[in-house]
Amino acid sequence: MGKRTIPEFSTTRYVNDGAFQFVPGAYVAAVALEGFEQAVRRMNTEILNLAKANGSRSHVNLGEEQHRSFWLAVSDRLAAEDSGPLKAKLNYPLSEWKQLVEATERLLTKAHIDYALQVHAGSGICLLSLLVDQDNDGSIRKAVDVLDDLLERCREVRGNLIIQRAPTAMKGQLKVWGTTSSDFAVMERIKSQIDPTGIMSPGRFVGGL
């Protein structure tokens, strides 16, 4: 998970003793281990050695209730509560995650937009939350431009970007469902059979279906 300067983006409220907090401008790698106790101890040691070899500054081991609280804190619920009004989901092949995350950070840093990234290494999904001044046309334009650029980068590697949440005033400027793929024609035919008169939430799905 990457993080910039969104205020109070921490797990403190969910981890009772406050043993762990996200640090602005830093990264956190979170790994869940399950199995027999001996196997978990071995994996834990190996992962810590790997982390230290790659420059990790510190670590915290959480078990039982703290473990559950932590994963609740880094779920969509935390992103929904503590992030800005604009939220997007990037998806891409697993092999492309590093390049896309780095591109995301470069673009947002250049645009001076505060953000938070939640990256799942095993799913090819990155959740992006932006803090955008809704009363500043320049800030809105920058955010729209960055998201358009990221969408193109995702599509270049056969991925996509969809907008999960946005202020109503901004939705008309965003490609909410990203871009359509080769299966769009099939979806159109299905929609026309189910809703031949076009009265079921017209324009509210992929490609304006």
N, C-alpha and C positions, 0 to 999 in steps of 0.2 A: 504494500500500500504506500502510495506517495502522498505528500501533504505539503501545502503551502500555508497561507496565513489566515485561513478561516478560523474565527475565534472559537474557543472552547470546544474544539473538535477532539475530544478525549474520551477515554473509557472510564474515567474516574467515577462517574455517577453510577456505573454498572459494576465496577470492581470495588467491593466494599472498603478495602483498606487503602485504596488509591495507590497500589504498588506499581501501576503501569499507566503511563500517559503518552499520547502522541506528542512529538516535538515538532513545532513548526519548521518547515524547510528540510525535514529529515524523512527517512524511510523506515518502515517497520515491516519485517517479514514474519508472518505468523504461520506456524505449522502445528497441525493437530496430529497426535500420535495415538494409535490404539493397538491393542494386542496384549499378549502375555507380559507380565511385569518385567521379566528379564529382557524380553525383546524391546520393550519401550525404553528401558534404561540404555540399552545399546544404541538404539536409534537416536536417543536424545544426545548421547555423548558424541556420536558421529556428526550430527547436525551442528552442535555447538562448535566442534573443531572446524567444520567447514565454514561456519559463519565467521569465526575468528580469523581464519586464513584469508577471508575476503573483506576484512576491515570492519567487522561488527564492533560496535562500541560497548554494548552491554546486552544483557539478556535477562529474562524473567521466566521462571517456570511456574505455570498455573495448573492446579489440579482440582478435580471435583467441582465445587460450586463456583470457584473463581474461573475455572475453565469454561463453564457454561455461560457465566456472566460476560466473559470476554467476547465469546463468539456472538452473543446477542448484541454486544456493543459495536461490532464491526459488520453487522448485517445491514440490510436495507433500512431497517428502522432508524439506526443512528444517522445514516446518510440523509434520511427524510427529515429528521428532527433538527440536525445541526448544520446542514448545508444550505446553500443559497437557493434561490427560487428557480434555477435552471438546472435540470439534470438530464444527462444523456447516457445511453448505453452503447458502447462500442463492442462489436464482435469481429473476430478475425481468426485465421489459423493460428494454432499455438506457437508455431515457429516464428510468427511475426510480432509477438507481443512486445519484445524489447524495443524494436524499431518504432512501433506505433506509440508506445508509452513515452519514449524519448521525444518523438515528434510532437506529441500532445504537450509535453512540458515546455518545449522550445516555443511553440506557437503561443501558448497562454502567457508565458513569461514575457515574450516580446510585446504582446498586447496589453500587458500590465493588468491581467485579470486574475483575481484570487480564486483558487480552486482546491479541490480535494480529489484524489484518485483512489479508487479501491479496485485492485487488480487481482483476479483469481487465476493463479498460474495453471490450474488444471482444466479450465473451461473455455479459455479464449474470450473472456468477457472482462471489460473494464467499465466501471461505473464512474462517471465524471460529474462532479457537482461544481457549479460556478456561482460566484457572488457577482451579480451584475446590478448596477444602479439603473433601476427601471425608469428613472426620471431624466436620464442622461442619454440622449440620442446617439452620441458618440460611443458610449460604452455598449449600448445595444448593438450598434453596427459592428463593432469589433468582435463581439461574441458571436454574432451571426456569421461573420466572415471566417472566424476560427472553426466553427462547427461545420461550415461548408467545406473548408479545406480538409478537416479530419474525415469527413464523409468520403471525399474523393480518395484519400489515402487508404481508407478501409476498403473501398470498392476495388482499388487497384490490386489488393491481395485477396479478393473474393470474400470480403466481409461487408459489414454495413454499420450504420449508426442511426439509432432512433432516439427521438426526444421523449423521455419519460415524463417530464414535467416542465412547464414553461409558463410564464405570465401570459394571460390571454392576449395582451397587446402585442406580444412578440410572436405568437404562433403563426400568424400569417406570413412572417418573414423566414420561417424555418421549414426545412424539409423534415416534417415530423416523423415520417415513416422511412426516411432515407430514400434509397432508389429501388425501383422494382427490379426483379430478376427474371429469369426465363420462365418461371412458373406463374408469372402474373396473368398470362392469357388463360391459364386453367382457373385461377381464382375469379377472373372476370366471368367465365362461363358458369361457374358454380353460383356466383352471386346473381347472375341474370336468371337462373332457374329458381333459386330460392326466393328472390325478390324482384320479379319481372317489372314491377311498377316503380322500383327505386324509392320506396318509402321508408326503408329500414336504415336509419342513421346515415343518410347519403353523405359521402365525402369524408367519413370519419375513420376510414380504414386505409390500408396500404394503397398508394397510387390514386387516392381519391375515390375508392369504391364506396 
